[in-house]
Amino acid sequence: MNVVDSSGWLEYFAGGANADFFAPAIQDAERLVVPTITIYEVYKRLLLYGNDVRPTWNISLLLHAHVIAVDAYPAVAAVENSLQFRLSLADSIILTTTNLYRATLWTQDAHFAAIPGVEYIPKHKP
């Protein structure tokens, strides 16, 4: 199973320098898990900054995967991940969902780089 961090989805949609790194995980919808917080983050960013992309069409790609909502147990586990790895609310939920589904997290966010179970590529600086 795979989880793609919000930064990976945005990189993929923008056709950025790291898009090919995320493509295999994103295109394998059968093995793709999407936390609902990722849908929120990606859709918000696409609406705010994505004037030349189709936000609704792009979000439909996320919805074709296994969408996972947060209930009580993941919420509590996310607090522990947040404190242990000093992560934001969204990032701790994404990491917790990754762990609960024994998935691999694909990201270009450096704060995930040293965490086990993460496939990390540095963000390309223009």
N, CA, C and O atoms as CSV, one atom per row, in Angstrom:
chain,resi,resn,atom,element,x,y,z
A,1,MET,N,N,0.840,-1.179,0.000
A,1,MET,CA,C,0.000,0.000,0.000
A,1,MET,C,C,0.888,1.248,0.000
A,1,MET,O,O,2.023,1.219,0.476
A,2,ASN,N,N,0.354,2.327,-0.537
A,2,ASN,CA,C,1.083,3.584,-0.638
A,2,ASN,C,C,0.221,4.751,-0.181
A,2,ASN,O,O,-0.996,4.758,-0.369
A,3,VAL,N,N,0.870,5.728,0.416
A,3,VAL,CA,C,0.259,7.014,0.754
A,3,VAL,C,C,1.161,8.074,0.138
A,3,VAL,O,O,2.379,8.029,0.312
A,4,VAL,N,N,0.580,9.020,-0.574
A,4,VAL,CA,C,1.343,10.125,-1.147
A,4,VAL,C,C,1.002,11.379,-0.359
A,4,VAL,O,O,-0.165,11.749,-0.228
A,5,ASP,N,N,2.030,12.023,0.161
A,5,ASP,CA,C,1.866,13.267,0.904
A,5,ASP,C,C,1.302,14.344,-0.034
A,5,ASP,O,O,1.461,14.268,-1.253
A,6,SER,N,N,0.655,15.327,0.547
A,6,SER,CA,C,0.052,16.410,-0.235
A,6,SER,C,C,1.053,17.060,-1.184
A,6,SER,O,O,0.706,17.399,-2.316
A,7,SER,N,N,2.280,17.234,-0.733
A,7,SER,CA,C,3.298,17.853,-1.594
A,7,SER,C,C,3.566,16.999,-2.833
A,7,SER,O,O,3.862,17.530,-3.904
A,8,GLY,N,N,3.464,15.699,-2.689
A,8,GLY,CA,C,3.666,14.798,-3.823
A,8,GLY,C,C,2.548,14.900,-4.840
A,8,GLY,O,O,2.792,14.914,-6.047
A,9,TRP,N,N,1.323,14.973,-4.349
A,9,TRP,CA,C,0.185,15.150,-5.257
A,9,TRP,C,C,0.315,16.453,-6.033
A,9,TRP,O,O,0.120,16.480,-7.248
A,10,LEU,N,N,0.644,17.528,-5.332
A,10,LEU,CA,C,0.764,18.828,-5.989
A,10,LEU,C,C,1.901,18.831,-7.002
A,10,LEU,O,O,1.781,19.423,-8.075
A,11,GLU,N,N,2.991,18.176,-6.664
A,11,GLU,CA,C,4.119,18.069,-7.596
A,11,GLU,C,C,3.693,17.305,-8.848
A,11,GLU,O,O,4.029,17.697,-9.965
A,12,TYR,N,N,2.968,16.235,-8.659
A,12,TYR,CA,C,2.486,15.408,-9.766
A,12,TYR,C,C,1.538,16.210,-10.656
A,12,TYR,O,O,1.690,16.207,-11.877
A,13,PHE,N,N,0.571,16.890,-10.064
A,13,PHE,CA,C,-0.395,17.675,-10.844
A,13,PHE,C,C,0.277,18.809,-11.613
A,13,PHE,O,O,-0.131,19.146,-12.725
A,14,ALA,N,N,1.308,19.390,-11.009
A,14,ALA,CA,C,2.008,20.506,-11.661
A,14,ALA,C,C,3.009,20.032,-12.716
A,14,ALA,O,O,3.537,20.841,-13.479
A,15,GLY,N,N,3.271,18.721,-12.759
A,15,GLY,CA,C,4.280,18.215,-13.691
A,15,GLY,C,C,5.665,18.694,-13.309
A,15,GLY,O,O,6.506,18.939,-14.174
A,16,GLY,N,N,5.905,18.830,-11.990
A,16,GLY,CA,C,7.182,19.334,-11.495
A,16,GLY,C,C,8.332,18.352,-11.679
A,16,GLY,O,O,8.150,17.241,-12.179
A,17,ALA,N,N,9.502,18.778,-11.272
A,17,ALA,CA,C,10.725,17.993,-11.457
A,17,ALA,C,C,10.660,16.621,-10.786
A,17,ALA,O,O,11.306,15.682,-11.251
A,18,ASN,N,N,9.892,16.488,-9.703
A,18,ASN,CA,C,9.784,15.209,-8.999
A,18,ASN,C,C,8.507,14.435,-9.337
A,18,ASN,O,O,8.203,13.441,-8.677
A,19,ALA,N,N,7.769,14.866,-10.334
A,19,ALA,CA,C,6.500,14.217,-10.682
A,19,ALA,C,C,6.685,12.736,-10.991
A,19,ALA,O,O,5.862,11.914,-10.588
A,20,ASP,N,N,7.750,12.387,-11.696
A,20,ASP,CA,C,7.982,10.978,-12.047
A,20,ASP,C,C,8.242,10.108,-10.830
A,20,ASP,O,O,7.954,8.911,-10.857
A,21,PHE,N,N,8.776,10.680,-9.772
A,21,PHE,CA,C,9.018,9.938,-8.529
A,21,PHE,C,C,7.683,9.493,-7.919
A,21,PHE,O,O,7.577,8.382,-7.399
A,22,PHE,N,N,6.673,10.356,-7.982
A,22,PHE,CA,C,5.376,10.076,-7.379
A,22,PHE,C,C,4.439,9.301,-8.294
A,22,PHE,O,O,3.493,8.677,-7.814
A,23,ALA,N,N,4.679,9.325,-9.589
A,23,ALA,CA,C,3.766,8.732,-10.565
A,23,ALA,C,C,3.429,7.261,-10.292
A,23,ALA,O,O,2.249,6.913,-10.328
A,24,PRO,N,N,4.391,6.388,-10.024
A,24,PRO,CA,C,4.020,4.975,-9.810
A,24,PRO,C,C,3.054,4.769,-8.644
A,24,PRO,O,O,2.125,3.968,-8.750
A,25,ALA,N,N,3.256,5.472,-7.549
A,25,ALA,CA,C,2.366,5.336,-6.390
A,25,ALA,C,C,0.982,5.906,-6.701
A,25,ALA,O,O,-0.028,5.302,-6.338
A,26,ILE,N,N,0.923,7.050,-7.361
A,26,ILE,CA,C,-0.353,7.692,-7.671
A,26,ILE,C,C,-1.141,6.903,-8.707
A,26,ILE,O,O,-2.363,6.800,-8.606
A,27,GLN,N,N,-0.473,6.357,-9.679
A,27,GLN,CA,C,-1.156,5.662,-10.768
A,27,GLN,C,C,-1.598,4.245,-10.397
A,27,GLN,O,O,-2.339,3.619,-11.154
A,28,ASP,N,N,-1.162,3.737,-9.260
A,28,ASP,CA,C,-1.573,2.412,-8.796
A,28,ASP,C,C,-2.715,2.572,-7.781
A,28,ASP,O,O,-2.525,2.362,-6.583
A,29,ALA,N,N,-3.900,2.945,-8.279
A,29,ALA,CA,C,-5.045,3.273,-7.416
A,29,ALA,C,C,-5.462,2.107,-6.522
A,29,ALA,O,O,-5.985,2.332,-5.431
A,30,GLU,N,N,-5.245,0.889,-6.955
A,30,GLU,CA,C,-5.617,-0.282,-6.144
A,30,GLU,C,C,-4.835,-0.346,-4.840
A,30,GLU,O,O,-5.337,-0.862,-3.842
A,31,ARG,N,N,-3.603,0.176,-4.841
A,31,ARG,CA,C,-2.734,0.117,-3.657
A,31,ARG,C,C,-2.559,1.489,-3.007
A,31,ARG,O,O,-1.682,1.668,-2.162
A,32,LEU,N,N,-3.383,2.447,-3.394
A,32,LEU,CA,C,-3.231,3.819,-2.927
A,32,LEU,C,C,-4.250,4.153,-1.843
A,32,LEU,O,O,-5.454,3.967,-2.020
A,33,VAL,N,N,-3.740,4.652,-0.715
A,33,VAL,CA,C,-4.555,5.080,0.415
A,33,VAL,C,C,-4.453,6.599,0.512
A,33,VAL,O,O,-3.359,7.159,0.459
A,34,VAL,N,N,-5.606,7.264,0.655
A,34,VAL,CA,C,-5.631,8.723,0.714
A,34,VAL,C,C,-6.353,9.163,1.986
A,34,VAL,O,O,-7.564,8.977,2.107
A,35,PRO,N,N,-5.618,9.746,2.934
A,35,PRO,CA,C,-6.286,10.317,4.112
A,35,PRO,C,C,-7.136,11.519,3.695
A,35,PRO,O,O,-6.740,12.280,2.812
A,36,THR,N,N,-8.290,11.691,4.320
A,36,THR,CA,C,-9.159,12.808,3.946
A,36,THR,C,C,-8.476,14.159,4.125
A,36,THR,O,O,-8.797,15.109,3.411
A,37,ILE,N,N,-7.553,14.259,5.054
A,37,ILE,CA,C,-6.844,15.531,5.266
A,37,ILE,C,C,-6.011,15.895,4.027
A,37,ILE,O,O,-5.792,17.073,3.747
A,38,THR,N,N,-5.552,14.880,3.293
A,38,THR,CA,C,-4.803,15.122,2.059
A,38,THR,C,C,-5.714,15.734,1.006
A,38,THR,O,O,-5.306,16.645,0.285
A,39,ILE,N,N,-6.944,15.241,0.912
A,39,ILE,CA,C,-7.903,15.809,-0.033
A,39,ILE,C,C,-8.119,17.288,0.283
A,39,ILE,O,O,-8.122,18.128,-0.617
A,40,TYR,N,N,-8.297,17.597,1.555
A,40,TYR,CA,C,-8.470,18.991,1.973
A,40,TYR,C,C,-7.273,19.847,1.555
A,40,TYR,O,O,-7.435,20.886,0.915
A,41,GLU,N,N,-6.075,19.398,1.923
A,41,GLU,CA,C,-4.879,20.204,1.639
A,41,GLU,C,C,-4.668,20.408,0.142
A,41,GLU,O,O,-4.375,21.520,-0.299
A,42,VAL,N,N,-4.814,19.350,-0.634
A,42,VAL,CA,C,-4.567,19.442,-2.074
A,42,VAL,C,C,-5.629,20.309,-2.748
A,42,VAL,O,O,-5.293,21.187,-3.543
A,43,TYR,N,N,-6.885,20.077,-2.443
A,43,TYR,CA,C,-7.946,20.850,-3.072
A,43,TYR,C,C,-7.831,22.336,-2.734
A,43,TYR,O,O,-8.001,23.190,-3.604
A,44,LYS,N,N,-7.545,22.637,-1.485
A,44,LYS,CA,C,-7.376,24.038,-1.082
A,44,LYS,C,C,-6.241,24.689,-1.869
A,44,LYS,O,O,-6.392,25.791,-2.394
A,45,ARG,N,N,-5.110,24.001,-1.944
A,45,ARG,CA,C,-3.966,24.570,-2.662
A,45,ARG,C,C,-4.267,24.739,-4.150
A,45,ARG,O,O,-3.874,25.739,-4.752
A,46,LEU,N,N,-4.960,23.771,-4.745
A,46,LEU,CA,C,-5.311,23.882,-6.160
A,46,LEU,C,C,-6.252,25.061,-6.406
A,46,LEU,O,O,-6.102,25.777,-7.396
A,47,LEU,N,N,-7.210,25.262,-5.519
A,47,LEU,CA,C,-8.127,26.396,-5.687
A,47,LEU,C,C,-7.431,27.735,-5.496
A,47,LEU,O,O,-7.724,28.698,-6.204
A,48,LEU,N,N,-6.502,27.795,-4.532
A,48,LEU,CA,C,-5.824,29.064,-4.256
A,48,LEU,C,C,-4.781,29.421,-5.298
A,48,LEU,O,O,-4.658,30.582,-5.689
A,49,TYR,N,N,-4.025,28.416,-5.752
A,49,TYR,CA,C,-2.870,28.713,-6.599
A,49,TYR,C,C,-2.906,28.050,-7.964
A,49,TYR,O,O,-2.042,28.316,-8.799
A,50,GLY,N,N,-3.869,27.209,-8.202
A,50,GLY,CA,C,-3.872,26.433,-9.435
A,50,GLY,C,C,-4.728,27.003,-10.532
A,50,GLY,O,O,-5.625,26.323,-11.032
A,51,ASN,N,N,-4.475,28.225,-10.917
A,51,ASN,CA,C,-5.296,28.869,-11.934
A,51,ASN,C,C,-5.284,28.126,-13.265
A,51,ASN,O,O,-6.269,28.181,-14.002
A,52,ASP,N,N,-4.200,27.435,-13.589
A,52,ASP,CA,C,-4.093,26.778,-14.888
A,52,ASP,C,C,-4.347,25.268,-14.818
A,52,ASP,O,O,-4.102,24.561,-15.796
A,53,VAL,N,N,-4.827,24.772,-13.692
A,53,VAL,CA,C,-5.166,23.354,-13.579
A,53,VAL,C,C,-6.646,23.212,-13.278
A,53,VAL,O,O,-7.308,24.180,-12.903
A,54,ARG,N,N,-7.157,22.013,-13.443
A,54,ARG,CA,C,-8.570,21.742,-13.196
A,54,ARG,C,C,-8.707,21.092,-11.825
A,54,ARG,O,O,-8.587,19.871,-11.716
A,55,PRO,N,N,-8.953,21.873,-10.777
A,55,PRO,CA,C,-8.987,21.320,-9.420
A,55,PRO,C,C,-9.952,20.150,-9.239
A,55,PRO,O,O,-9.589,19.154,-8.613
A,56,THR,N,N,-11.156,20.244,-9.765
A,56,THR,CA,C,-12.133,19.172,-9.572
A,56,THR,C,C,-11.688,17.896,-10.264
A,56,THR,O,O,-11.824,16.812,-9.697
A,57,TRP,N,N,-11.165,18.001,-11.464
A,57,TRP,CA,C,-10.676,16.825,-12.187
A,57,TRP,C,C,-9.501,16.198,-11.439
A,57,TRP,O,O,-9.437,14.976,-11.302
A,58,ASN,N,N,-8.585,17.012,-10.959
A,58,ASN,CA,C,-7.435,16.478,-10.226
A,58,ASN,C,C,-7.868,15.781,-8.939
A,58,ASN,O,O,-7.353,14.710,-8.617
A,59,ILE,N,N,-8.788,16.360,-8.213
A,59,ILE,CA,C,-9.244,15.755,-6.964
A,59,ILE,C,C,-9.917,14.415,-7.229
A,59,ILE,O,O,-9.885,13.530,-6.373
A,60,SER,N,N,-10.524,14.252,-8.396
A,60,SER,CA,C,-11.163,12.971,-8.698
A,60,SER,C,C,-10.155,11.832,-8.693
A,60,SER,O,O,-10.523,10.692,-8.411
A,61,LEU,N,N,-8.895,12.113,-8.998
A,61,LEU,CA,C,-7.857,11.075,-8.937
A,61,LEU,C,C,-7.653,10.592,-7.502
A,61,LEU,O,O,-7.452,9.400,-7.272
A,62,LEU,N,N,-7.700,11.498,-6.552
A,62,LEU,CA,C,-7.574,11.111,-5.148
A,62,LEU,C,C,-8.766,10.273,-4.707
A,62,LEU,O,O,-8.615,9.336,-3.923
A,63,LEU,N,N,-9.942,10.607,-5.206
A,63,LEU,CA,C,-11.166,9.933,-4.780
A,63,LEU,C,C,-11.300,8.523,-5.357
A,63,LEU,O,O,-12.123,7.742,-4.880
A,64,HIS,N,N,-10.505,8.189,-6.374
A,64,HIS,CA,C,-10.538,6.843,-6.941
A,64,HIS,C,C,-9.690,5.858,-6.141
A,64,HIS,O,O,-9.686,4.662,-6.435
A,65,ALA,N,N,-8.992,6.339,-5.158
A,65,ALA,CA,C,-8.175,5.488,-4.294
A,65,ALA,C,C,-8.997,5.092,-3.068
A,65,ALA,O,O,-10.195,5.368,-3.001
A,66,HIS,N,N,-8.357,4.452,-2.113
A,66,HIS,CA,C,-9.005,4.091,-0.859
A,66,HIS,C,C,-8.956,5.304,0.065
A,66,HIS,O,O,-7.920,5.576,0.672
A,67,VAL,N,N,-10.056,6.031,0.178
A,67,VAL,CA,C,-10.120,7.236,0.993
A,67,VAL,C,C,-10.382,6.829,2.442
A,67,VAL,O,O,-11.313,6.079,2.734
A,68,ILE,N,N,-9.536,7.340,3.343
A,68,ILE,CA,C,-9.588,6.962,4.747
A,68,ILE,C,C,-9.921,8.182,5.615
A,68,ILE,O,O,-9.195,9.176,5.617
A,69,ALA,N,N,-11.028,8.081,6.346
A,69,ALA,CA,C,-11.415,9.137,7.287
A,69,ALA,C,C,-10.747,8.875,8.636
A,69,ALA,O,O,-10.346,7.751,8.935
A,70,VAL,N,N,-10.638,9.910,9.429
A,70,VAL,CA,C,-10.022,9.796,10.749
A,70,VAL,C,C,-11.116,9.622,11.794
A,70,VAL,O,O,-12.063,10.406,11.865
A,71,ASP,N,N,-10.964,8.573,12.604
A,71,ASP,CA,C,-11.866,8.417,13.741
A,71,ASP,C,C,-11.026,8.478,15.015
A,71,ASP,O,O,-9.898,8.971,14.985
A,72,ALA,N,N,-11.551,7.993,16.112
A,72,ALA,CA,C,-10.902,8.184,17.413
A,72,ALA,C,C,-9.517,7.562,17.506
A,72,ALA,O,O,-8.580,8.230,17.943
A,73,TYR,N,N,-9.357,6.301,17.109
A,73,TYR,CA,C,-8.060,5.652,17.277
A,73,TYR,C,C,-6.958,6.356,16.482
A,73,TYR,O,O,-5.918,6.678,17.057
A,74,PRO,N,N,-7.144,6.608,15.184
A,74,PRO,CA,C,-6.086,7.334,14.459
A,74,PRO,C,C,-5.832,8.735,15.013
A,74,PRO,O,O,-4.703,9.224,14.965
A,75,ALA,N,N,-6.858,9.374,15.532
A,75,ALA,CA,C,-6.666,10.714,16.101
A,75,ALA,C,C,-5.727,10.672,17.295
A,75,ALA,O,O,-4.853,11.527,17.434
A,76,VAL,N,N,-5.907,9.681,18.153
A,76,VAL,CA,C,-5.034,9.544,19.328
A,76,VAL,C,C,-3.616,9.175,18.888
A,76,VAL,O,O,-2.645,9.741,19.389
A,77,ALA,N,N,-3.494,8.234,17.961
A,77,ALA,CA,C,-2.173,7.828,17.466
A,77,ALA,C,C,-1.470,8.997,16.771
A,77,ALA,O,O,-0.247,9.119,16.842
A,78,ALA,N,N,-2.239,9.849,16.103
A,78,ALA,CA,C,-1.646,11.002,15.422
A,78,ALA,C,C,-1.019,11.971,16.410
A,78,ALA,O,O,0.006,12.585,16.112
A,79,VAL,N,N,-1.621,12.114,17.579
A,79,VAL,CA,C,-1.034,12.978,18.609
A,79,VAL,C,C,0.345,12.450,19.002
A,79,VAL,O,O,1.295,13.221,19.141
A,80,GLU,N,N,0.446,11.149,19.179
A,80,GLU,CA,C,1.727,10.554,19.548
A,80,GLU,C,C,2.772,10.767,18.452
A,80,GLU,O,O,3.923,11.085,18.751
A,81,ASN,N,N,2.379,10.595,17.185
A,81,ASN,CA,C,3.311,10.855,16.078
A,81,ASN,C,C,3.693,12.324,15.999
A,81,ASN,O,O,4.840,12.660,15.702
A,82,SER,N,N,2.734,13.192,16.262
A,82,SER,CA,C,3.005,14.622,16.234
A,82,SER,C,C,4.078,14.999,17.252
A,82,SER,O,O,5.005,15.750,16.950
A,83,LEU,N,N,3.934,14.470,18.449
A,83,LEU,CA,C,4.904,14.783,19.500
A,83,LEU,C,C,6.258,14.121,19.247
A,83,LEU,O,O,7.300,14.746,19.440
A,84,GLN,N,N,6.244,12.869,18.821
A,84,GLN,CA,C,7.497,12.154,18.600
A,84,GLN,C,C,8.311,12.762,17.466
A,84,GLN,O,O,9.526,12.916,17.588
A,85,PHE,N,N,7.651,13.108,16.362
A,85,PHE,CA,C,8.371,13.587,15.179
A,85,PHE,C,C,8.216,15.081,14.929
A,85,PHE,O,O,8.700,15.600,13.923
A,86,ARG,N,N,7.538,15.774,15.847
A,86,ARG,CA,C,7.309,17.218,15.724
A,86,ARG,C,C,6.624,17.576,14.407
A,86,ARG,O,O,7.121,18.386,13.624
A,87,LEU,N,N,5.484,16.957,14.190
A,87,LEU,CA,C,4.730,17.137,12.955
A,87,LEU,C,C,3.475,17.968,13.196
A,87,LEU,O,O,2.939,18.005,14.304
A,88,SER,N,N,3.021,18.627,12.146
A,88,SER,CA,C,1.764,19.365,12.191
A,88,SER,C,C,0.599,18.378,12.271
A,88,SER,O,O,0.783,17.170,12.123
A,89,LEU,N,N,-0.578,18.902,12.502
A,89,LEU,CA,C,-1.778,18.077,12.552
A,89,LEU,C,C,-1.923,17.233,11.286
A,89,LEU,O,O,-2.047,16.011,11.361
A,90,ALA,N,N,-1.908,17.879,10.142
A,90,ALA,CA,C,-2.099,17.156,8.880
A,90,ALA,C,C,-1.015,16.108,8.668
A,90,ALA,O,O,-1.320,14.971,8.306
A,91,ASP,N,N,0.239,16.470,8.885
A,91,ASP,CA,C,1.330,15.525,8.660
A,91,ASP,C,C,1.277,14.349,9.629
A,91,ASP,O,O,1.611,13.226,9.252
A,92,SER,N,N,0.866,14.589,10.855
A,92,SER,CA,C,0.774,13.490,11.813
A,92,SER,C,C,-0.370,12.539,11.440
A,92,SER,O,O,-0.253,11.332,11.652
A,93,ILE,N,N,-1.454,13.051,10.898
A,93,ILE,CA,C,-2.549,12.185,10.439
A,93,ILE,C,C,-2.116,11.394,9.214
A,93,ILE,O,O,-2.434,10.211,9.094
A,94,ILE,N,N,-1.400,12.030,8.314
A,94,ILE,CA,C,-0.899,11.333,7.125
A,94,ILE,C,C,0.053,10.214,7.533
A,94,ILE,O,O,-0.055,9.099,7.023
A,95,LEU,N,N,0.978,10.491,8.438
A,95,LEU,CA,C,1.916,9.461,8.893
A,95,LEU,C,C,1.182,8.344,9.633
A,95,LEU,O,O,1.490,7.169,9.432
A,96,THR,N,N,0.234,8.686,10.470
A,96,THR,CA,C,-0.521,7.678,11.213
A,96,THR,C,C,-1.310,6.781,10.267
A,96,THR,O,O,-1.339,5.564,10.453
A,97,THR,N,N,-1.945,7.357,9.264
A,97,THR,CA,C,-2.666,6.557,8.273
A,97,THR,C,C,-1.705,5.624,7.548
A,97,THR,O,O,-2.025,4.460,7.304
A,98,THR,N,N,-0.542,6.131,7.208
A,98,THR,CA,C,0.487,5.301,6.567
A,98,THR,C,C,0.821,4.105,7.443
A,98,THR,O,O,0.863,2.973,6.961
A,99,ASN,N,N,1.053,4.346,8.702
A,99,ASN,CA,C,1.423,3.269,9.624
A,99,ASN,C,C,0.284,2.274,9.830
A,99,ASN,O,O,0.519,1.066,9.861
A,100,LEU,N,N,-0.934,2.762,9.969
A,100,LEU,CA,C,-2.083,1.876,10.202
A,100,LEU,C,C,-2.331,0.928,9.030
A,100,LEU,O,O,-2.804,-0.192,9.222
A,101,TYR,N,N,-2.014,1.375,7.832
A,101,TYR,CA,C,-2.224,0.554,6.644
A,101,TYR,C,C,-0.944,-0.135,6.178
A,101,TYR,O,O,-0.893,-0.712,5.092
A,102,ARG,N,N,0.090,-0.065,7.022
A,102,ARG,CA,C,1.385,-0.667,6.698
A,102,ARG,C,C,1.808,-0.291,5.273
A,102,ARG,O,O,2.241,-1.121,4.473
A,103,ALA,N,N,1.659,0.979,5.013
A,103,ALA,CA,C,1.944,1.524,3.690
A,103,ALA,C,C,3.306,2.199,3.674
A,103,ALA,O,O,3.973,2.326,4.701
A,104,THR,N,N,3.694,2.623,2.499
A,104,THR,CA,C,4.887,3.440,2.297
A,104,THR,C,C,4.417,4.870,2.044
A,104,THR,O,O,3.508,5.098,1.246
A,105,LEU,N,N,5.034,5.820,2.720
A,105,LEU,CA,C,4.715,7.229,2.511
A,105,LEU,C,C,5.686,7.808,1.493
A,105,LEU,O,O,6.902,7.711,1.661
A,106,TRP,N,N,5.152,8.408,0.442
A,106,TRP,CA,C,5.939,9.046,-0.613
A,106,TRP,C,C,5.851,10.551,-0.421
A,106,TRP,O,O,4.755,11.110,-0.379
A,107,THR,N,N,7.011,11.218,-0.302
A,107,THR,CA,C,7.003,12.650,0.011
A,107,THR,C,C,8.267,13.351,-0.473
A,107,THR,O,O,9.283,12.722,-0.770
A,108,GLN,N,N,8.166,14.665,-0.540
A,108,GLN,CA,C,9.339,15.514,-0.765
A,108,GLN,C,C,9.488,16.519,0.374
A,108,GLN,O,O,10.248,17.481,0.269
A,109,ASP,N,N,8.761,16.287,1.453
A,109,ASP,CA,C,8.861,17.133,2.639
A,109,ASP,C,C,9.969,16.616,3.548
A,109,ASP,O,O,9.911,15.483,4.025
A,110,ALA,N,N,10.963,17.438,3.781
A,110,ALA,CA,C,12.172,17.029,4.507
A,110,ALA,C,C,11.897,16.546,5.924
A,110,ALA,O,O,12.646,15.710,6.430
A,111,HIS,N,N,10.850,17.039,6.586
A,111,HIS,CA,C,10.601,16.617,7.968
A,111,HIS,C,C,10.183,15.147,8.071
A,111,HIS,O,O,10.132,14.602,9.174
A,112,PHE,N,N,9.885,14.499,6.946
A,112,PHE,CA,C,9.577,13.074,6.932
A,112,PHE,C,C,10.805,12.216,6.589
A,112,PHE,O,O,10.758,10.995,6.742
A,113,ALA,N,N,11.877,12.821,6.139
A,113,ALA,CA,C,13.001,12.103,5.526
A,113,ALA,C,C,13.575,10.966,6.370
A,113,ALA,O,O,13.889,9.907,5.827
A,114,ALA,N,N,13.719,11.151,7.655
A,114,ALA,CA,C,14.392,10.150,8.496
A,114,ALA,C,C,13.429,9.166,9.160
A,114,ALA,O,O,13.855,8.340,9.967
A,115,ILE,N,N,12.156,9.242,8.836
A,115,ILE,CA,C,11.164,8.373,9.476
A,115,ILE,C,C,11.095,7.048,8.715
A,115,ILE,O,O,11.009,7.047,7.487
A,116,PRO,N,N,11.132,5.930,9.424
A,116,PRO,CA,C,11.043,4.623,8.758
A,116,PRO,C,C,9.747,4.486,7.952
A,116,PRO,O,O,8.693,4.973,8.361
A,117,GLY,N,N,9.843,3.817,6.805
A,117,GLY,CA,C,8.677,3.594,5.955
A,117,GLY,C,C,8.382,4.740,5.018
A,117,GLY,O,O,7.301,4.802,4.432
A,118,VAL,N,N,9.323,5.644,4.870
A,118,VAL,CA,C,9.130,6.819,4.022
A,118,VAL,C,C,10.064,6.757,2.818
A,118,VAL,O,O,11.262,6.507,2.956
A,119,GLU,N,N,9.500,6.989,1.642
A,119,GLU,CA,C,10.286,7.172,0.422
A,119,GLU,C,C,10.354,8.672,0.191
A,119,GLU,O,O,9.348,9.316,-0.105
A,120,TYR,N,N,11.550,9.214,0.330
A,120,TYR,CA,C,11.734,10.668,0.304
A,120,TYR,C,C,12.642,11.054,-0.858
A,120,TYR,O,O,13.638,10.388,-1.143
A,121,ILE,N,N,12.272,12.139,-1.516
A,121,ILE,CA,C,13.125,12.765,-2.528
A,121,ILE,C,C,13.153,14.249,-2.199
A,121,ILE,O,O,12.102,14.844,-1.961
A,122,PRO,N,N,14.342,14.863,-2.180
A,122,PRO,CA,C,14.394,16.306,-1.877
A,122,PRO,C,C,13.605,17.117,-2.889
A,122,PRO,O,O,13.598,16.814,-4.083
A,123,LYS,N,N,12.951,18.135,-2.401
A,123,LYS,CA,C,12.182,19.027,-3.279
A,123,LYS,C,C,13.152,19.779,-4.173
A,123,LYS,O,O,14.159,20.315,-3.711
A,124,HIS,N,N,12.834,19.809,-5.448
A,124,HIS,CA,C,13.665,20.505,-6.430
A,124,HIS,C,C,13.504,22.004,-6.249
A,124,HIS,O,O,12.385,22.516,-6.252
A,125,LYS,N,N,14.604,22.699,-6.093
A,125,LYS,CA,C,14.575,24.163,-5.961
A,125,LYS,C,C,14.760,24.770,-7.335
A,125,LYS,O,O,15.740,24.466,-8.015
A,126,PRO,N,N,13.813,25.649,-7.770
A,126,PRO,CA,C,13.930,26.270,-9.107
A,126,PRO,C,C,15.100,27.217,-9.203
A,126,PRO,O,O,15.329,27.812,-10.256
